[in-house]
Amino acid sequence: TFVVGREQQKVFAHRCVLACRCQAFQGMLGQGLAGSEDPPGSIPPQGPFVLGNVQPEVFLAVIEFLYTNSVTLNSHIALEVLTSSVEYGLQDLCKLCIKFIKDTLSVEQVCEALQVSVTPVGSQRVKNNL
């Protein structure tokens, strides 16, 4: 269970899916999977995991991607999903976000897109593709 955003919305997901699809979640969830440094028989953390700095809609898009390898984006969340994809090391999600942003970029969003591309989270690949 994750508690997400200021709204403290509960989001449920299968730990094994998240840990298998994303190294960041594997570390967070402490699954004790092969290659993990947890001793055999150790009890992984149960949560809930509080993610107060991300909007529920953005986190749900990341979860959707981890389950389906696709994502439903809109202009209100695309840049934040891009930022989350970089933070979580999800390169394929990053590519989908960049494609969506390039295809739908408007005059109203160009400054925000530029700001994302030059922040520390905005990797070189993001800078080159936006």
C-alpha positions as CSV (number, residue, x, y, z in Angstrom):
1,T,0.0,0.0,0.0
2,F,1.2,3.5,-0.9
3,V,-0.2,6.7,0.6
4,V,0.2,9.3,-2.1
5,G,0.1,13.1,-2.3
6,R,-1.4,15.7,0.0
7,E,-4.7,14.0,-0.4
8,Q,-3.2,10.8,1.2
9,Q,-4.9,8.7,-1.4
10,K,-4.3,5.0,-0.9
11,V,-2.9,3.2,-3.9
12,F,-2.7,-0.6,-3.9
13,A,-0.2,-2.6,-6.1
14,H,1.4,-6.0,-6.1
15,R,4.9,-5.7,-4.6
16,C,6.3,-8.4,-6.8
17,V,5.2,-6.6,-10.0
18,L,6.7,-3.3,-8.9
19,A,9.9,-4.9,-7.7
20,C,10.4,-6.9,-10.8
21,R,9.8,-4.0,-13.2
22,C,11.6,-1.2,-11.4
23,Q,14.9,-1.3,-9.4
24,A,13.8,1.8,-7.4
25,F,10.8,-0.1,-6.1
26,Q,12.8,-3.2,-5.5
27,G,15.0,-1.2,-3.2
28,M,12.1,0.5,-1.5
29,L,10.0,-2.6,-1.0
30,G,13.0,-4.8,0.2
31,Q,11.6,-7.8,-1.5
32,G,14.5,-10.1,-0.7
33,L,14.7,-11.1,-4.4
34,A,17.6,-12.8,-6.0
35,G,20.6,-10.4,-5.9
36,S,19.2,-8.5,-2.9
37,E,21.5,-8.0,0.1
38,D,18.8,-8.9,2.6
39,P,19.7,-12.0,4.6
40,P,17.5,-15.1,3.8
41,G,14.4,-15.2,6.0
42,S,14.5,-11.4,6.7
43,I,11.1,-9.8,6.8
44,P,10.6,-7.1,4.2
45,P,8.9,-3.8,5.1
46,Q,5.2,-4.0,5.0
47,G,4.3,-0.3,4.5
48,P,2.3,1.7,3.9
49,F,4.8,3.7,2.0
50,V,4.2,7.4,2.1
51,L,4.9,9.4,-1.1
52,G,3.7,12.9,-0.2
53,N,5.6,14.7,-2.9
54,V,3.8,13.1,-5.9
55,Q,0.3,13.6,-7.1
56,P,-1.9,10.5,-7.0
57,E,-2.8,10.8,-10.7
58,V,1.0,10.9,-11.6
59,F,1.8,7.9,-9.4
60,L,-1.2,5.9,-10.9
61,A,0.2,6.6,-14.3
62,V,3.6,5.1,-13.2
63,I,1.8,2.1,-11.8
64,E,-0.2,1.7,-15.0
65,F,3.0,1.7,-17.0
66,L,4.6,-0.9,-14.7
67,Y,1.6,-3.2,-15.1
68,T,0.9,-2.7,-18.8
69,N,4.0,-1.2,-20.4
70,S,1.8,1.6,-21.7
71,V,0.5,4.7,-20.2
72,T,-2.5,7.1,-20.5
73,L,-1.2,10.6,-20.4
74,N,-2.8,14.1,-20.6
75,S,-1.3,17.5,-20.8
76,H,-1.8,18.1,-17.1
77,I,0.4,15.2,-15.9
78,A,2.8,14.4,-18.7
79,L,5.7,16.6,-17.4
80,E,5.3,15.2,-13.9
81,V,5.1,11.6,-15.1
82,L,8.3,12.4,-17.1
83,T,10.0,13.6,-13.9
84,S,8.9,10.5,-12.0
85,S,10.1,8.2,-14.8
86,V,13.6,9.8,-14.6
87,E,13.6,9.5,-10.8
88,Y,12.5,5.9,-10.9
89,G,14.9,5.0,-13.7
90,L,12.1,3.9,-16.1
91,Q,13.6,4.7,-19.5
92,D,10.7,3.3,-21.6
93,L,8.2,5.4,-19.7
94,C,10.5,8.4,-20.2
95,K,10.5,7.8,-23.9
96,L,6.7,7.5,-24.0
97,C,6.4,10.8,-22.0
98,I,8.8,12.6,-24.3
99,K,6.9,11.4,-27.4
100,F,3.6,12.6,-25.9
101,I,5.1,16.0,-24.9
102,K,6.6,16.5,-28.3
103,D,3.4,15.6,-30.0
104,T,1.2,17.8,-27.8
105,L,3.4,20.7,-26.7
106,S,1.5,24.0,-26.7
107,V,2.6,27.6,-26.2
108,E,1.1,27.5,-22.7
109,Q,3.3,24.6,-21.7
110,V,6.6,25.4,-23.3
111,C,8.1,27.2,-20.3
112,E,7.3,24.4,-18.0
113,A,8.7,21.9,-20.4
114,L,11.9,23.9,-20.7
115,Q,12.2,24.1,-16.9
116,V,11.9,20.3,-16.6
117,S,14.6,19.8,-19.2
118,V,17.1,21.9,-17.3
119,T,16.5,20.7,-13.7
120,P,18.9,18.2,-12.1
121,V,16.2,15.5,-12.6
122,G,16.1,16.4,-16.3
123,S,18.7,14.0,-17.7
124,Q,20.8,14.8,-20.8
125,R,18.5,12.5,-22.8
126,V,15.4,14.6,-21.7
127,K,17.3,17.8,-22.6
128,N,18.2,16.5,-26.1
129,N,14.7,15.2,-26.8
130,L,12.4,18.0,-25.7
